[in-house]
Amino acid sequence: MDTRIAVIGIVVEQADSVEALNEILHEYRDYIIGRMGIPYRQKNLSIISIAVDAPQDMISALSGKVGKLPGVSSKTAYSAVKS
């Protein structure tokens, strides 16, 4: 199965959505290479980047589920490299 390398950028503006976000990320843990979270206290939000190596449909599903959470937005950048 072909996989793609991608980075999902997530901005969390509602702290109430953090638990649901962590549950989604846990669901896709086998595809996550690494995660970096930055709390931006002055603006009362968090910025998270997730590096993944997964099939295209899994990356799209993960990003879509995250983006549907209230007060959460996400964008995905894909590498041209397929493995």
Sequence and secondary structure as in RCSB ss.txt:
>XXXX:A:sequence
MDTRIAVIGIVVEQADSVEALNEILHEYRDYIIGRMGIPYRQKNLSIISIAVDAPQDMISALSGKVGKLPGVSSK
TAYSAVKS
>XXXX:A:secstr
   EEEEEEEEE  GGGHHHHHHHHHHTGGGEEEEEEEEEGGGTEEEEEEEEEE HHHHHHHHHHHHTSTTEEEE
EEEEEEE 
